[in-house]
Amino acid sequence: MGPLSATSCIAATCIVFALATSAKADDANTFCKSIGETARLIMERRQADVPMSAMMQAIDGSKAPEAVGKFGRELVILAYQKPDFSVEENQNEAIAEFVNEVELACYQRFGR
């Protein structure tokens, strides 16, 4: 996937996330699953060598509320603190681990 389509996808994800967070998140499972999907998309782009600046630009260019953009930027920073891999198996493992870390934090905060 090229940087342009990755950028478009991340912007669309921020918009979807904005809609999800603006609704009342009575169900932590639905809310944390949505956050996990966002984390997955971000880490997939990280593993595909999409430049961090392109990811940040996509988030900044979205029409999402400021808090959602800030959250998206934080996820990108967390993802880019993790190593990227060239072997697909290792990439998939890094993606799964990142999603689990983000979902764990979400459930610890909202699932109690």
LUMTIVO-949832 format. One line per field, with one value per atom (N, C-alpha, C): residue number from 1; atom name; x, y, z. Coordinates in Angstrom, 1 decimal, padded with zeros to 4 digits. Each point is the difference from the previous one (the first is absolute). Example, Ala and Ser with C-alpha at 12.3 -4.5 7.8 and 13.67 -1.06 7.14 Angstrom:
% LUMTIVO-949832
pos	(1|1|1|2|2|2)
site	(N|CA|C|N|CA|C)
xx	(013.2|-000.9|000.9|-000.4|000.9|-000.8)
yy	(-005.7|001.2|001.2|001.1|001.1|001.1)
zz	(007.8|000.0|000.0|-000.7|000.0|000.8)
% end
This chain:
% LUMTIVO-949832
pos	(1|1|1|2|2|2|3|3|3|4|4|4|5|5|5|6|6|6|7|7|7|8|8|8|9|9|9|10|10|10|11|11|11|12|12|12|13|13|13|14|14|14|15|15|15|16|16|16|17|17|17|18|18|18|19|19|19|20|20|20|21|21|21|22|22|22|23|23|23|24|24|24|25|25|25|26|26|26|27|27|27|28|28|28|29|29|29|30|30|30|31|31|31|32|32|32|33|33|33|34|34|34|35|35|35|36|36|36|37|37|37|38|38|38|39|39|39|40|40|40|41|41|41|42|42|42|43|43|43|44|44|44|45|45|45|46|46|46|47|47|47|48|48|48|49|49|49|50|50|50|51|51|51|52|52|52|53|53|53|54|54|54|55|55|55|56|56|56|57|57|57|58|58|58|59|59|59|60|60|60|61|61|61|62|62|62|63|63|63|64|64|64|65|65|65|66|66|66|67|67|67|68|68|68|69|69|69|70|70|70|71|71|71|72|72|72|73|73|73|74|74|74|75|75|75|76|76|76|77|77|77|78|78|78|79|79|79|80|80|80|81|81|81|82|82|82|83|83|83|84|84|84|85|85|85|86|86|86|87|87|87|88|88|88|89|89|89|90|90|90|91|91|91|92|92|92|93|93|93|94|94|94|95|95|95|96|96|96|97|97|97|98|98|98|99|99|99|100|100|100|101|101|101|102|102|102|103|103|103|104|104|104|105|105|105|106|106|106|107|107|107|108|108|108|109|109|109|110|110|110|111|111|111|112|112|112)
site	(N|CA|C|N|CA|C|N|CA|C|N|CA|C|N|CA|C|N|CA|C|N|CA|C|N|CA|C|N|CA|C|N|CA|C|N|CA|C|N|CA|C|N|CA|C|N|CA|C|N|CA|C|N|CA|C|N|CA|C|N|CA|C|N|CA|C|N|CA|C|N|CA|C|N|CA|C|N|CA|C|N|CA|C|N|CA|C|N|CA|C|N|CA|C|N|CA|C|N|CA|C|N|CA|C|N|CA|C|N|CA|C|N|CA|C|N|CA|C|N|CA|C|N|CA|C|N|CA|C|N|CA|C|N|CA|C|N|CA|C|N|CA|C|N|CA|C|N|CA|C|N|CA|C|N|CA|C|N|CA|C|N|CA|C|N|CA|C|N|CA|C|N|CA|C|N|CA|C|N|CA|C|N|CA|C|N|CA|C|N|CA|C|N|CA|C|N|CA|C|N|CA|C|N|CA|C|N|CA|C|N|CA|C|N|CA|C|N|CA|C|N|CA|C|N|CA|C|N|CA|C|N|CA|C|N|CA|C|N|CA|C|N|CA|C|N|CA|C|N|CA|C|N|CA|C|N|CA|C|N|CA|C|N|CA|C|N|CA|C|N|CA|C|N|CA|C|N|CA|C|N|CA|C|N|CA|C|N|CA|C|N|CA|C|N|CA|C|N|CA|C|N|CA|C|N|CA|C|N|CA|C|N|CA|C|N|CA|C|N|CA|C|N|CA|C|N|CA|C|N|CA|C|N|CA|C|N|CA|C|N|CA|C|N|CA|C|N|CA|C|N|CA|C|N|CA|C|N|CA|C|N|CA|C|N|CA|C|N|CA|C|N|CA|C|N|CA|C|N|CA|C|N|CA|C|N|CA|C|N|CA|C)
xx	(000.9|-000.9|000.9|-000.3|000.8|-000.3|000.8|-000.2|-001.3|-000.4|-001.3|-001.2|-000.1|-001.1|000.0|001.2|000.1|-000.4|000.3|-000.3|-001.6|-000.6|-001.4|-000.7|000.6|-000.6|000.1|001.1|000.1|-000.9|-000.2|-000.9|-001.4|-000.4|-001.3|-000.2|001.0|000.0|-000.3|000.7|-000.2|-001.4|-000.6|-001.3|-001.0|000.2|-000.8|000.2|001.2|000.3|-000.7|-000.1|-000.6|-001.5|-000.6|-001.4|-000.3|000.9|-000.1|000.1|001.0|000.2|-001.1|-000.6|-001.0|-001.3|-000.2|-001.2|000.3|-001.0|000.2|000.5|001.2|000.7|-000.4|-001.3|-000.4|000.6|000.3|000.6|001.5|000.8|001.4|000.6|-000.7|000.5|000.0|-001.1|-000.1|001.0|000.1|000.9|001.4|000.4|001.4|000.3|-000.9|000.2|000.3|-000.8|000.2|001.4|000.5|001.3|001.1|-000.3|000.9|000.2|-001.2|000.1|000.8|-000.2|000.8|001.5|000.3|001.4|000.6|-000.9|000.5|000.3|-000.8|000.2|001.3|000.2|001.2|001.3|000.0|001.1|000.3|-001.1|000.2|000.7|-000.3|000.7|001.4|000.2|001.4|000.8|-000.5|000.7|000.2|-000.8|000.1|000.9|000.7|001.0|-000.6|-001.3|-000.6|000.7|000.5|000.7|-001.0|000.6|-000.7|-000.7|000.8|-000.5|-001.3|-000.1|-001.2|-001.2|000.3|-001.1|-000.5|001.0|-000.4|-000.8|000.4|-000.6|-001.5|-000.2|-001.3|-000.9|000.5|-000.8|-000.3|001.0|-000.2|-001.0|000.0|-000.9|-001.4|-000.3|-001.3|-000.9|-001.3|-001.0|-000.4|000.8|-000.3|000.1|-000.7|000.1|001.5|000.4|001.3|000.5|-000.9|000.4|000.3|-000.8|000.2|001.3|000.3|001.3|001.2|-000.2|001.1|000.2|-001.1|000.1|000.7|-000.4|000.5|001.5|000.4|001.5|000.7|-000.6|000.7|000.1|-001.0|000.1|001.1|000.2|001.0|001.4|000.1|001.3|000.3|-001.0|000.3|000.4|-000.7|000.3|001.4|000.4|001.4|001.1|-000.4|001.0|000.3|-000.8|000.2|000.8|000.8|000.8|-000.9|000.6|-000.7|000.8|-000.6|000.6|-000.2|000.9|-000.1|-000.6|000.0|-000.6|-001.5|-000.9|-001.4|-000.5|000.6|-000.4|000.3|001.1|000.4|-000.9|-000.3|-000.9|-001.4|-000.5|-001.3|000.0|001.1|000.2|000.0|000.8|000.1|-001.4|-000.7|-001.4|-000.9|000.0|-000.9|000.4|001.3|000.4|-000.4|000.1|-000.4|-001.5|-000.8|-001.4|-000.4|000.7|-000.3|000.4|001.1|000.4|-001.0|-000.4|-001.0|-001.3|-000.5|-001.3|000.1|001.1|000.2|-000.2|000.7|-000.1|-001.4|-000.7|-001.4|-000.9|000.1|-000.8|000.3|001.3|000.4|-000.7|-000.1|-000.6|-001.5|-000.6|-001.4|-000.8|000.7|-000.8|-000.2|000.2|-000.2|-001.3)
yy	(-001.2|001.2|001.2|000.9|001.3|001.0|001.0|001.0|000.7|000.3|000.7|-000.8|-001.2|-000.8|-000.2|-000.2|-000.1|001.3|001.1|001.3|000.1|-000.3|000.1|-000.9|-001.2|-001.0|000.5|000.6|000.4|001.2|000.9|001.1|-000.5|-001.0|-000.5|-000.7|-000.7|-000.6|001.0|001.1|001.1|000.5|000.1|000.5|-001.0|-001.3|-001.1|000.0|000.1|000.0|001.2|001.1|001.2|-000.3|-000.6|-000.4|-000.9|-001.0|-001.0|000.6|001.0|000.6|001.0|000.6|001.0|-000.7|-001.3|-000.7|-000.4|-000.3|-000.5|-001.4|-000.1|-001.3|-000.8|-000.5|-000.8|-001.4|-000.4|-001.3|000.0|-000.3|000.1|-000.9|-001.2|-000.9|000.7|000.6|000.7|001.2|000.7|001.2|-000.5|-000.9|-000.5|-000.7|-000.7|-000.7|001.1|001.1|001.1|000.6|000.1|000.6|-001.0|-001.3|-001.1|000.0|000.2|000.0|001.2|001.1|001.2|-000.2|-000.7|-000.3|-001.0|-000.9|-001.0|000.7|000.9|000.8|000.8|000.6|000.8|-000.8|-001.2|-000.8|-000.7|-000.3|-000.6|001.0|001.3|001.0|000.1|-000.1|000.1|-001.2|-001.2|-001.1|000.1|000.8|000.1|001.2|000.5|001.1|001.3|000.3|001.3|001.0|001.1|001.0|000.5|000.2|000.5|001.3|000.9|001.3|-000.1|-001.0|-000.2|-000.4|-000.8|-000.4|001.2|000.8|001.2|001.0|000.1|000.9|-000.5|-001.3|-000.5|000.3|-000.2|000.3|001.5|000.8|001.4|000.5|-000.7|000.4|-000.5|-000.8|-000.6|001.0|-000.2|001.0|-000.5|-000.8|-000.5|001.1|-000.2|001.0|-000.1|001.1|000.2|-001.1|-000.5|-001.0|-001.3|-000.3|-001.2|000.1|001.1|000.2|-000.2|000.6|-000.2|-001.4|-000.8|-001.4|-000.7|000.3|-000.6|000.2|001.2|000.4|-000.8|-000.2|-000.8|-001.4|-000.6|-001.4|-000.1|001.0|-000.1|000.1|000.9|000.1|-001.4|-000.6|-001.3|-001.0|000.0|-001.0|000.1|001.3|000.2|-000.1|-000.2|-000.3|-001.5|-000.8|-001.4|-000.3|-001.1|-000.3|-000.4|000.2|-000.5|-001.2|-000.9|-001.3|-000.2|-000.7|-000.3|-001.4|-000.8|-001.4|000.1|-000.5|000.1|-000.6|-001.1|-000.6|000.9|000.6|000.9|001.3|000.5|001.1|-000.3|-001.2|-000.4|-000.1|-000.5|-000.1|001.4|000.9|001.4|000.7|-000.3|000.6|-000.5|-001.3|-000.7|000.5|000.1|000.4|001.5|000.8|001.4|000.2|-000.7|000.0|-000.5|-001.0|-000.6|001.0|000.7|001.0|001.2|000.4|001.2|-000.4|-001.2|-000.5|-000.2|-000.6|-000.2|001.4|001.0|001.3|000.5|-000.2|000.5|-000.7|-001.4|-000.7|000.4|000.2|000.4|001.3|000.9|001.4|000.0|-000.7|000.1|-001.2|-001.2|-001.2|-000.4|000.8|-000.3|000.4)
zz	(000.0|000.0|000.0|-000.9|-000.1|001.0|000.2|001.1|-000.2|-001.3|-000.2|000.5|-000.3|000.4|001.5|000.6|001.4|000.7|-000.5|000.5|000.0|-001.1|-000.1|001.0|000.1|000.9|001.5|000.4|001.3|000.3|-001.0|000.2|000.2|-000.8|000.1|001.3|000.5|001.3|001.1|-000.1|001.1|000.0|-001.2|-000.1|000.6|-000.3|000.5|001.5|000.5|001.4|000.7|-000.7|000.6|000.2|-001.0|000.1|001.2|000.1|001.1|001.3|000.2|001.3|000.3|-001.0|000.3|000.5|-000.4|000.4|001.5|000.7|001.4|000.0|000.5|000.0|001.3|000.0|001.1|000.0|-001.2|-000.1|-000.2|001.0|-000.1|-001.0|-000.3|-001.0|-001.4|-000.3|-001.3|-000.1|001.1|000.0|-000.1|000.8|-000.1|-001.2|-000.6|-001.3|-001.1|000.1|-001.0|000.1|001.3|000.2|-000.4|000.2|-000.5|-001.5|-000.7|-001.4|-000.5|000.6|-000.3|000.2|001.1|000.3|-001.0|-000.4|-001.1|-001.3|-000.4|-001.2|000.1|001.1|000.2|-000.1|000.8|000.0|-001.3|-000.8|-001.3|-000.9|000.1|-000.8|000.5|001.3|000.6|-000.6|000.0|-000.6|-001.5|-000.7|-001.4|-000.4|001.0|-000.2|-000.5|000.4|-000.3|000.9|-000.5|000.8|001.2|001.1|001.2|-000.4|-000.7|-000.4|-000.9|-000.8|-000.8|000.9|001.0|000.9|000.8|000.5|000.7|-000.9|-001.2|-000.9|-000.3|-000.1|-000.2|001.2|001.2|001.2|000.0|-000.2|000.1|-001.1|-001.1|-001.1|000.1|001.0|000.1|000.7|-000.1|000.5|001.4|000.6|001.4|001.0|001.1|001.1|000.6|000.6|000.5|000.9|000.9|000.9|-000.7|-001.1|-000.8|-000.7|-000.6|-000.7|001.0|001.2|001.0|000.3|000.2|000.3|-001.2|-001.2|-001.2|-000.1|000.3|000.0|001.1|001.1|001.1|-000.4|-000.7|-000.5|-001.0|-000.9|-001.0|000.7|001.0|000.7|000.7|000.6|000.7|-001.0|-001.2|-001.0|-000.5|-000.2|-000.6|001.0|001.3|001.0|000.0|-000.7|-000.2|-001.2|-000.1|-001.1|-001.2|-001.2|-001.2|-000.5|-000.7|-000.4|-001.5|-000.6|-001.4|-000.3|001.0|-000.2|000.4|-000.9|000.2|001.3|000.4|001.3|001.2|-000.1|001.1|000.0|-001.2|-000.1|000.6|-000.4|000.6|001.5|000.5|001.5|000.6|-000.6|000.6|-000.1|-001.0|-000.2|001.1|000.2|001.0|001.4|000.3|001.3|000.3|-001.0|000.1|000.3|-000.8|000.2|001.4|000.5|001.3|001.1|-000.2|001.0|000.1|-001.2|000.0|000.5|-000.4|000.6|001.5|000.4|001.5|000.7|-000.5|000.7|-000.1|-001.1|-000.1|001.0|000.1|000.9|001.5|000.3|001.3|000.4|-001.0|000.2|000.0|-001.0|-000.2|000.3|000.1|000.2|001.4|001.0|001.4|000.5)
% end
